Amino acid sequence: MSSDRDDFQAERTRLQELMLARGSRTTKRFLNLDAAVYREGVLEPRLKELLGLVASAVLRCDDCIRYHLDQAHDAGWSSDEIREALDVALVVGGSITIPHLRRAYAVLEELDTGR
């Protein structure tokens, strides 16, 4: 039985491959830049995922929030640390982020329970 996480990852992978196959050189360059930003640098990739999560919440991108929640969880951030980061997003983004944070908490619950 697949989980919501598995379904999300499978669909994201399918669409990413489609975008790479059909996208322009500019699209591919942007995706390469995106991947490069999350590699080891002065900041560790683990921290960059948490930063990506906060930015995604402030920008109210549910797919991005889901992706960075998965990545932050896989990088070893605890649920308490992730919730604290989401509090930063709430303060920076304001009350308009609340619907997105609700969904983020549902995903975090799924990650915590392994569903």
DATA-V978464 format. One record per residue. RES is the residue in one small letter. SS is DSSP state (A for helix, B for strand, O for the rest). PSI is psi in whole degrees, -180 to 180 (* if undefined). OMEGA is omega in degrees with one decimal (* if undefined). Layout:
res-><RES	RES>
ss-><SS	SS>
psi-><PSI	PSI>
omega-><OMEGA	OMEGA>
This chain:
res-><m	s	s	d	r	d	d	f	q	a	e	r	t	r	l	q	e	l	m	l	a	r	g	s	r	t	t	k	r	f	l	n	l	d	a	a	v	y	r	e	g	v	l	e	p	r	l	k	e	l	l	g	l	v	a	s	a	v	l	r	c	d	d	c	i	r	y	h	l	d	q	a	h	d	a	g	w	s	s	d	e	i	r	e	a	l	d	v	a	l	v	v	g	g	s	i	t	i	p	h	l	r	r	a	y	a	v	l	e	e	l	d	t	g	r>
ss-><O	O	O	A	A	A	A	A	A	A	A	A	A	A	A	A	A	A	A	A	A	A	O	O	A	A	A	A	A	A	A	A	A	A	A	A	A	O	O	O	O	O	O	O	A	A	A	A	A	A	A	A	A	A	A	A	A	A	A	O	O	A	A	A	A	A	A	A	A	A	A	A	A	A	O	O	O	O	A	A	A	A	A	A	A	A	A	A	A	A	A	A	A	O	A	A	A	A	A	A	A	A	A	A	A	A	A	A	A	A	A	A	A	O	O>
psi-><129	153	170	-37	-46	-43	-44	-48	-41	-44	-40	-44	-45	-47	-35	-43	-39	-44	-40	-38	-36	-15	160	174	-37	-44	-47	-38	-41	-44	-36	-41	-43	-47	-40	-36	-32	2	170	138	-148	-39	141	148	-35	-46	-37	-34	-40	-40	-41	-39	-47	-47	-41	-39	-43	-38	-8	47	101	-41	-42	-42	-47	-48	-49	-29	-47	-47	-43	-42	-47	-28	-5	7	137	162	-38	-41	-41	-44	-38	-39	-40	-29	-38	-44	-40	-44	-42	-44	-22	-175	-21	-18	-12	-46	-35	-36	-34	-47	-36	-41	-34	-42	-43	-39	-44	-43	-39	-36	-7	17	*>
omega-><-178.7	179.3	174.3	179.0	179.2	179.2	178.9	-177.9	179.9	179.6	178.2	179.2	179.6	-178.0	177.2	178.1	176.6	180.0	178.2	-179.7	-173.5	-174.7	177.9	175.7	177.9	177.6	-178.8	177.3	178.1	179.5	175.3	177.3	178.8	179.4	-178.5	-178.2	-176.3	176.6	177.9	177.1	174.7	173.7	179.0	-179.8	179.6	179.0	-179.7	177.2	178.1	176.1	176.8	177.8	-179.8	179.5	-179.7	178.4	179.1	179.2	174.7	177.2	-175.9	177.5	179.9	177.2	179.7	-178.4	-176.3	171.8	177.5	-177.7	179.5	178.0	-180.0	179.1	174.8	175.7	178.1	177.6	177.7	178.6	179.1	178.1	177.9	175.7	177.5	174.0	176.0	178.8	179.1	-179.4	-179.5	-174.3	179.3	-173.1	179.4	178.1	-173.6	178.5	-179.7	177.1	175.7	179.2	177.4	178.6	176.9	177.4	179.1	175.7	178.2	179.4	179.9	-176.1	178.7	179.7	*>
